[in-house]
Amino acid sequence: MTDFTLHTQDSAPQDSKPLLDGSLKAFGMIPNLHAVMAESPQHLEAYQKLHELFQQSSLTPVEQTVVWMTINVEHACHYCVPAHTAIAHMQKVDSDIIEALRNAAPIADAKLEALRQFTLKVVRQRGVVSDADVEAFLAAGYTKRHVLDVILGVAQKVMSNYVNHLADTPVDAPFQKFDWKPAATAAA
């Protein structure tokens, strides 16, 4: 595996330093994901901006968690599942929802389950989702804006999940208690 640098404010490229300062202010630490992304200031800036925009989307914080975690689990991201588990707990997302998402299991709430299923279809089918699937999503109480906001979430998670796969990003200490392995790997 190719070694990627976990940049600090001292080692990062000049244009990444203010972005890492922003990470430090926002999280009280520089998450290892951001430390890896700092190799490319443009990548880190794009990721941070997408994160900010997704948080401002039409989806509630619980719905954002459903989108993020559904994608993280589908992509088998060893870093983002624990990180977003911690974030979900900080946001007081119901623990049953968190566990269902971590286990790729149905969510009891029908509307949230419709969101999970739609997100999976977008990811698995690379955006080629049938009209019937879109109509089912809309019938569950979502709007066309929500459709686009799910795609925004997918774009953000592709950036982080793929970086974590390539860099084998170490999970930060605050997230380690939420360690996660894909079901097939965990059973082996």
C-alpha contacts under 8 A as a table, 3 or more apart, distances in Angstrom:
res1	aa1	res2	aa2	distance
1	M	166	L	7.57
1	M	167	A	7.65
2	T	166	L	7.43
2	T	167	A	6.84
3	D	167	A	6.58
4	F	36	V	6.37
4	F	167	A	5.60
5	T	35	A	7.45
5	T	36	V	5.90
5	T	39	E	7.45
6	L	32	N	6.38
6	L	35	A	4.71
6	L	36	V	4.96
7	H	10	D	7.59
7	H	11	S	5.44
7	H	12	A	5.13
7	H	35	A	4.61
7	H	36	V	6.22
7	H	38	A	6.41
7	H	39	E	7.27
8	T	11	S	5.21
8	T	12	A	5.80
8	T	20	L	7.83
8	T	30	I	7.87
8	T	35	A	6.50
9	Q	12	A	5.59
9	Q	17	K	5.49
9	Q	20	L	6.49
9	Q	21	D	7.41
10	D	17	K	7.88
12	A	16	S	5.97
12	A	17	K	6.09
12	A	38	A	6.15
12	A	39	E	6.62
13	P	16	S	5.38
13	P	17	K	6.69
13	P	38	A	7.12
13	P	39	E	6.61
13	P	40	S	7.79
13	P	41	P	7.23
14	Q	17	K	5.48
15	D	18	P	6.77
15	D	19	L	7.60
15	D	41	P	5.68
16	S	19	L	5.15
16	S	20	L	6.18
16	S	38	A	5.44
16	S	39	E	7.60
16	S	40	S	7.38
16	S	41	P	4.69
16	S	44	L	7.41
17	K	20	L	5.12
17	K	21	D	6.18
18	P	21	D	4.85
18	P	22	G	6.27
19	L	22	G	5.00
19	L	23	S	6.39
19	L	41	P	7.82
19	L	44	L	7.33
19	L	45	E	6.77
20	L	23	S	4.86
20	L	24	L	6.15
20	L	30	I	6.50
20	L	34	H	7.17
20	L	35	A	7.53
20	L	38	A	7.47
21	D	24	L	5.07
21	D	25	K	6.25
22	G	25	K	5.10
22	G	26	A	6.02
23	S	26	A	5.06
23	S	27	F	5.84
23	S	28	G	7.45
23	S	29	M	6.76
23	S	30	I	5.53
23	S	31	P	7.40
23	S	34	H	7.50
24	L	27	F	5.43
24	L	28	G	4.85
24	L	29	M	4.53
24	L	30	I	5.08
25	K	28	G	5.51
25	K	29	M	7.42
26	A	29	M	7.92
27	F	30	I	6.99
27	F	31	P	7.68
30	I	34	H	6.44
30	I	35	A	6.45
31	P	34	H	5.36
31	P	35	A	6.33
31	P	172	D	6.59
32	N	35	A	4.75
32	N	36	V	6.19
32	N	169	T	6.52
32	N	170	P	6.61
32	N	171	V	7.05
32	N	172	D	6.32
33	L	36	V	5.29
33	L	37	M	6.19
33	L	160	S	7.27
33	L	163	V	7.87
33	L	164	N	7.09
33	L	169	T	6.38
34	H	37	M	4.90
34	H	38	A	5.95
34	H	44	L	6.57
35	A	38	A	5.29
35	A	39	E	7.69
36	V	39	E	6.12
36	V	163	V	7.96
36	V	167	A	7.43
36	V	169	T	7.36
37	M	40	S	5.89
37	M	41	P	7.32
37	M	43	H	6.24
37	M	44	L	5.10
37	M	163	V	7.56
38	A	41	P	5.41
38	A	43	H	7.46
38	A	44	L	5.65
40	S	43	H	5.22
40	S	44	L	6.36
41	P	44	L	5.21
41	P	45	E	6.00
42	Q	45	E	5.10
42	Q	46	A	5.97
43	H	46	A	5.15
43	H	47	Y	6.08
44	L	47	Y	5.13
44	L	48	Q	6.10
45	E	48	Q	5.16
45	E	49	K	6.06
46	A	49	K	5.12
46	A	50	L	6.05
47	Y	50	L	5.15
47	Y	51	H	6.12
47	Y	156	Q	6.22
47	Y	159	M	6.83
47	Y	160	S	7.62
48	Q	51	H	5.05
48	Q	52	E	6.24
49	K	52	E	5.06
49	K	53	L	6.11
50	L	53	L	5.02
50	L	54	F	5.94
50	L	152	L	7.39
50	L	153	G	7.95
50	L	155	A	7.88
50	L	156	Q	5.75
51	H	54	F	5.19
51	H	55	Q	6.24
51	H	156	Q	6.54
52	E	55	Q	5.23
52	E	56	Q	6.45
53	L	56	Q	5.01
53	L	57	S	6.27
54	F	57	S	4.98
54	F	64	Q	7.77
54	F	149	D	7.04
54	F	152	L	6.46
54	F	153	G	6.15
55	Q	59	L	7.82
55	Q	61	P	7.43
55	Q	64	Q	7.40
56	Q	59	L	7.96
57	S	60	T	7.88
57	S	149	D	6.22
58	S	145	R	7.11
58	S	146	H	6.27
58	S	149	D	6.91
59	L	62	V	7.89
59	L	63	E	5.48
59	L	64	Q	5.82
59	L	146	H	6.76
59	L	149	D	7.29
60	T	63	E	5.02
60	T	64	Q	6.03
61	P	64	Q	4.94
61	P	65	T	6.21
61	P	91	Q	7.54
62	V	65	T	5.04
62	V	66	V	6.36
62	V	88	A	7.79
62	V	93	V	6.13
63	E	66	V	4.94
63	E	67	V	6.33
63	E	112	L	6.86
63	E	115	L	7.56
64	Q	67	V	5.14
64	Q	68	W	6.06
64	Q	153	G	7.79
65	T	68	W	5.08
65	T	69	M	5.80
65	T	84	H	7.38
65	T	88	A	6.49
66	V	69	M	5.42
66	V	70	T	5.83
66	V	101	L	7.02
66	V	112	L	7.21
66	V	115	L	7.26
66	V	116	R	6.15
67	V	70	T	5.28
67	V	71	I	6.28
67	V	115	L	7.31
67	V	116	R	6.50
67	V	119	T	6.27
67	V	150	V	6.72
67	V	153	G	6.62
67	V	154	V	7.77
68	W	71	I	5.39
68	W	72	N	6.07
68	W	84	H	7.44
68	W	153	G	6.65
68	W	154	V	7.69
68	W	157	K	6.80
69	M	72	N	4.86
69	M	73	V	5.95
69	M	80	C	7.96
69	M	81	V	6.38
69	M	84	H	6.74
69	M	85	T	7.91
69	M	101	L	6.07
69	M	102	R	7.02
70	T	73	V	5.41
70	T	74	E	6.08
70	T	101	L	6.15
70	T	102	R	7.94
70	T	104	A	7.23
70	T	116	R	6.27
70	T	119	T	6.98
70	T	120	L	6.82
71	I	74	E	5.01
71	I	75	H	5.96
71	I	119	T	7.33
71	I	120	L	7.11
71	I	123	V	7.19
71	I	154	V	6.94
71	I	157	K	6.81
72	N	75	H	5.19
72	N	76	A	5.95
72	N	77	C	5.29
72	N	80	C	6.02
72	N	81	V	5.71
72	N	157	K	7.05
72	N	161	N	6.78
73	V	76	A	4.74
73	V	77	C	6.29
73	V	81	V	6.53
73	V	101	L	7.55
73	V	102	R	6.50
73	V	103	N	7.90
73	V	104	A	6.88
73	V	182	P	7.23
74	E	77	C	7.93
74	E	104	A	7.90
74	E	120	L	7.52
75	H	161	N	6.79
76	A	181	K	7.56
76	A	182	P	5.90
77	C	80	C	5.52
77	C	81	V	6.13
77	C	161	N	5.55
77	C	164	N	6.91
77	C	165	H	6.94
78	H	81	V	6.13
78	H	82	P	7.20
78	H	164	N	7.62
78	H	171	V	7.78
78	H	179	D	7.69
78	H	180	W	6.31
78	H	181	K	6.54
79	Y	82	P	5.90
79	Y	83	A	6.30
79	Y	161	N	7.84
79	Y	164	N	6.58
79	Y	169	T	6.69
79	Y	170	P	7.06
79	Y	171	V	5.38
80	C	83	A	4.88
80	C	84	H	5.76
80	C	160	S	7.65
80	C	161	N	6.87
81	V	84	H	5.36
81	V	85	T	5.96
81	V	102	R	7.15
81	V	178	F	7.92
81	V	179	D	7.81
81	V	180	W	6.60
82	P	85	T	4.95
82	P	86	A	6.30
82	P	171	V	7.73
82	P	175	F	5.41
82	P	176	Q	6.75
82	P	177	K	7.74
82	P	178	F	4.73
82	P	179	D	5.42
82	P	180	W	6.27
83	A	86	A	5.29
83	A	87	I	6.35
83	A	171	V	7.80
83	A	175	F	5.34
83	A	178	F	7.66
84	H	87	I	4.76
84	H	88	A	5.87
85	T	88	A	5.08
85	T	89	H	6.26
85	T	98	I	6.81
85	T	175	F	7.88
85	T	178	F	6.59
86	A	89	H	5.18
86	A	90	M	6.26
86	A	174	P	7.92
86	A	175	F	6.10
86	A	178	F	7.04
87	I	90	M	5.02
87	I	91	Q	6.20
88	A	91	Q	5.01
88	A	92	K	6.25
88	A	93	V	5.31
88	A	98	I	7.15
89	H	92	K	4.94
89	H	93	V	5.77
89	H	94	D	7.82
89	H	95	S	7.47
90	M	93	V	7.71
93	V	97	I	7.07
93	V	98	I	6.98
94	D	97	I	5.41
94	D	98	I	6.52
95	S	98	I	4.94
95	S	99	E	6.10
96	D	99	E	5.21
96	D	100	A	6.09
96	D	107	I	7.98
97	I	100	A	5.14
97	I	101	L	6.17
97	I	107	I	6.07
97	I	108	A	7.82
98	I	101	L	5.20
98	I	102	R	6.19
99	E	102	R	5.03
99	E	103	N	6.11
100	A	103	N	5.18
100	A	104	A	5.98
100	A	105	A	4.74
100	A	106	P	6.20
100	A	107	I	5.91
101	L	104	A	5.06
101	L	105	A	6.13
101	L	106	P	7.67
101	L	107	I	7.46
102	R	105	A	7.73
102	R	180	W	7.85
103	N	183	A	7.18
106	P	113	E	6.17
107	I	110	A	7.08
107	I	112	L	6.62
107	I	113	E	5.07
108	A	112	L	7.99
108	A	113	E	7.03
109	D	112	L	5.46
109	D	113	E	6.09
110	A	113	E	4.99
110	A	114	A	6.15
110	A	140	A	7.80
111	K	114	A	5.07
111	K	115	L	6.44
111	K	140	A	5.67
111	K	141	G	7.02
112	L	115	L	4.97
112	L	116	R	6.23
113	E	116	R	4.91
113	E	117	Q	6.08
114	A	117	Q	5.12
114	A	118	F	6.04
114	A	136	A	7.91
114	A	137	F	6.10
114	A	140	A	6.48
115	L	118	F	5.13
115	L	119	T	6.04
115	L	137	F	6.98
116	R	119	T	5.16
116	R	120	L	6.20
117	Q	120	L	5.10
117	Q	121	K	6.27
118	F	121	K	5.07
118	F	122	V	6.26
118	F	133	D	7.18
118	F	134	V	7.65
118	F	137	F	6.52
119	T	122	V	5.12
119	T	123	V	6.26
119	T	150	V	6.58
120	L	123	V	5.15
120	L	124	R	5.85
121	K	124	R	5.18
121	K	125	Q	5.58
121	K	126	R	7.79
121	K	127	G	7.49
121	K	129	V	6.47
122	V	125	Q	5.44
122	V	126	R	5.57
122	V	127	G	4.55
122	V	128	V	6.84
122	V	129	V	6.20
122	V	151	I	7.55
123	V	126	R	5.10
123	V	127	G	6.54
123	V	154	V	7.21
124	R	127	G	7.87
125	Q	128	V	5.29
125	Q	129	V	6.47
126	R	129	V	7.99
129	V	133	D	6.36
129	V	134	V	6.94
130	S	133	D	5.18
130	S	134	V	6.43
131	D	134	V	5.08
131	D	135	E	6.02
132	A	135	E	5.01
132	A	136	A	6.10
133	D	136	A	5.08
133	D	137	F	6.27
134	V	137	F	5.06
134	V	138	L	6.23
134	V	147	V	7.91
135	E	138	L	5.00
135	E	139	A	5.96
136	A	139	A	4.95
136	A	140	A	6.27
137	F	140	A	5.21
137	F	141	G	7.11
137	F	142	Y	6.12
138	L	141	G	5.48
138	L	142	Y	4.61
138	L	143	T	5.52
138	L	144	K	7.30
139	A	142	Y	6.91
142	Y	146	H	6.02
142	Y	147	V	7.77
143	T	146	H	5.13
143	T	147	V	6.62
144	K	147	V	4.95
144	K	148	L	6.57
145	R	148	L	5.19
145	R	149	D	6.15
146	H	149	D	4.85
146	H	150	V	6.10
147	V	150	V	5.33
147	V	151	I	6.67
148	L	151	I	5.10
148	L	152	L	6.36
149	D	152	L	4.85
149	D	153	G	6.32
150	V	153	G	5.04
150	V	154	V	6.27
151	I	154	V	4.89
151	I	155	A	6.21
152	L	155	A	5.15
152	L	156	Q	6.41
153	G	156	Q	5.16
153	G	157	K	6.19
154	V	157	K	5.16
154	V	158	V	5.99
155	A	158	V	5.27
155	A	159	M	6.56
156	Q	159	M	5.41
156	Q	160	S	6.71
157	K	160	S	5.13
157	K	161	N	5.66
158	V	161	N	5.26
158	V	162	Y	5.73
159	M	162	Y	5.67
159	M	163	V	6.24
160	S	163	V	5.17
160	S	164	N	6.11
161	N	164	N	5.15
161	N	165	H	6.29
162	Y	165	H	5.09
162	Y	166	L	6.26
163	V	166	L	5.18
163	V	167	A	5.86
163	V	168	D	7.89
163	V	169	T	7.82
164	N	167	A	5.16
164	N	168	D	5.18
164	N	169	T	5.02
165	H	168	D	5.26
165	H	169	T	7.39
171	V	175	F	6.45
171	V	176	Q	6.11
172	D	175	F	5.54
172	D	176	Q	6.33
173	A	176	Q	5.21
173	A	177	K	7.90
174	P	177	K	7.13
175	F	178	F	5.62
175	F	179	D	7.13
176	Q	179	D	5.16
181	K	185	T	6.18
181	K	186	A	5.52
182	P	185	T	5.25
182	P	186	A	5.94
183	A	186	A	5.02
183	A	187	A	6.11
184	A	187	A	5.37
184	A	188	A	6.42
185	T	188	A	5.21
